């Protein structure tokens, strides 16, 4: 596997990395919440830009201002910047041009250590963002989210391989299970794709039935998992303390 490193944190080796999202609605709360998250000791912090109210009202300038303040508050922790759109369960209803512009400023300013790109958006926007990120030496986490269900394993594999083919550095997919068998579809796809590509994977099955994938996904090839400090940002996220303890048990041997 080709590892991916951001600020000294390496995806694709060792224990799965623990990522904690920040979902604050304004810059002041973002900085205050960042202090709480830093104290909890995650490996990576994700900033959900789409949940920043000013991102939609004031645009890229407000995102850059908040991002610069957040970057200072995080110290040496890596920052994954995410604009999750309404198409994939987020709060941002934006054109492809606006989607690119929201990322452009944080990339130019060195705020982002990684960025999340929804791989099935407009192909030109995706290509532009991957090129911009790589020009700034910022790895790209390609993502796809399905809150309606879990596609068959073959389709999950196809989506992940599309991410790899389009030049992403880390391949991420999250799906909603309706049965325990759906969780097996996700874990099976994770294992299969981990044998076919060099890029690290981040995969999860959401909600209660999918919690096992967040706790033991690393056994099947997932290089990271999302934990919560306070209120979860997605169904099934586990509190960071319990998540760390379980990862230690699962990967003890």
N, C-alpha and C positions, 0 to 999 in steps of 0.2 A: 504494500500500500504506500502511496505517496502521502506523506504527512503534510499538514498545513499548520503553520505557526503564526500566531498573532500575539505580539507583546509577550513572548516567552511561553505562551500556552499552546501546546501542540495537539491538534486533532489527529487521531489515527495511531496513537501510542498510549500505553498506560490505561488507567481507568477512564471510563467515559467522562467527558467534561460536563460540569454542571453549569447550566446557563440560567440566569434569573432575569425575567423581564421587568422593566420599569414602565408603568402605564399611566404616569402622572399627567393631569390635564393642563398644567401650566408650568412655566419654568421654575418658579419658586418652589413649588411642591416637588418638582423633578429633582432639584438639588437636595432638598431635605430627605426625600425618599432614597436618593442615592447613598446617603450616609448610612441609612439603615441596612441597605442591601450590602454595601461594602463590609459592614461589621459582621454580616452573616457568612462571609467567606466564599462566594461563588468563584468559579474559574473564569466566567465570562458574564458580562451584563448585556442584555438586549434592551435597546430603547425602541419602544413602540411609538414611532413618530405620528402614526395615524391617530393616536389618542390624545395628542397635544392639540388643544382647541385652536391655538393660533396657527397651526399648520394649514388649516383650511381657510381661516379668515385673513391671515396676513402673509401666508405663503413662505417661500424659501428663506426670506430674511429672518423671520421669526424662528424658523427651524435652526438656522445657523447660530443665532444668538443663544438659544437654549442649548444647542449642542456644544458650543464652546464652554458654557458654564458647566455642563455635565461632564465634559472631558476632564476639566480641572478637578471636579469633585471625585472622580473615579480613581485618580492617581495612576497606578500602573496596571489596573485591570483592563483587559481588552473590552472594546465596545462593538457590539453587533448592532448596526442601524437597520431598522425594519420599517417600511411603509406598507402596512398590510391593508389591502384594498377590500372594498365591500364585496368584490367578486369571490374573495377567498376568506370571508369571515371577519374582515377588519372594518375600520371606521372610515377609511378614505375612499371617497367617490371622486375620482380624478381621471383626466384624460391621460393618454400615454405620455404626452409632452409634459404635463404637470408632474407625472410620476418621475420622469427623468430629472426634472428640475429640482424636485425636493431632495434628491440624492446629490446632485451636482455640487451644491455648495459645501456640504459636509465632507465630500471627497476632496474638493479643492483646498479646504481649510485643515485637512488632516484630522478631522474629528472621528471618522469611522476607521475602525481596525478591520472590520468585515462588513459587508452589506448583504442584505437578503433581497433577492430578485425573484419575483414570481415568474417562473420560466414560461408559462403559457400566455403571458400578455403579448401584446403586439411584438412581432419578431424584431422589428427595427429598434424598438425601445429596449428590448432585452439585449440585443447586440451592442447598442450604444452604451448601456450601463456596464456590461461586462468589459468592454474596451476601456471605458473611463476608469473603472475600478482597477483593472490590471495596469493601466498607465500610472496609477497612483500607488501601485504595489499593495493593493487591498484585495484580499481574497473574496470571492463571491460564493455565498450560500444560495444555490438555486432552490426554489421551494415550490411546493404544490400542496394545497389543503382541500380536503373533501369533508365537509361537515354533514353531508347527506347520507354517507354510507361508505362501504369499503369495496372498491373494485376487485375483480379477481386477481390472483397473484400475477398472472401474465401481464395484465394491464399495469399493475404497480411496477413491475420490472421495466416495462416499456417506458413509463414516465421517468423513472430514475435514469435509465440509459439515455433518454433524450437530454436530460440535464447534463450528463457527462459529455455527450456529443456536441453540445452547444458551448462547451468551454467553461463550465462552472468548476469551482475548486472543491466544494462540499455539496453533497446531494441530500436534500431534505424533503420528506413527505410525511404528512399527518392525515389520518383518516378516522372516520367515526365507525366503530363496530356496532353491529346489530346482534351479533351472536359471538360466542367464544371462538367459533370457527373463523370469523373475520379477523380476529387477532392473529390466528395462525397464518392466515393469508399474508398479513403484513410482515410477520416475522420470517415467513418462508421467502418472501420477496427480498427482505433485507439480507438474508444469508446468501441467496442466489446471486444478487447483484454484487455483494461484497467479493464474490469469487470471479466476477467478470470485469470489474473496473478497479482502477487504482485510487480513485477519489474516495475520501472518507464519506460515510453516510451519517445522516441523522434521521431516524425514523421513529414514528410513534403511532400507536392506536390510542384514541382519546377516550375520555369519560371513564366510568368505573370499571367496565369490562376491560379497558385497555391499559389499566395501570401497570399490569405485569410487563408490558412492553417498555414502559418508562423505567422500570426497576431492573429489568434483565435484558433489555435490548442489546446491551454491549456483548452479550454472549453470542448473538447472531450477527454482529457486525456494525451496530450503531455506535458512533464515536462520541455522542453527547446526548444529554437528556435535559429537559427543562424542569426546574424546580421553582417553588414559590417561597417568597418572603412576604407574609401577609396574604392578601387576597390573590388567588390564582388568576392568571390571565387567559387560561384555556381549560376546558374540562379535563379533569383527571390529574392536573399537576399536583405533585406531592411536596409537602413542606421540606425545605432544604435539609433540615437536621435529620429527618427520617430517611430522606433520599440518600444522603451521605452514608448513613449507617447501613442501609441496605446494599448499596454499591460495594461497601467494604466486605460484606458477607458474601455476596454473589461472586466477587472477583478475588476471594481470599486464596484460591488455589490455582 
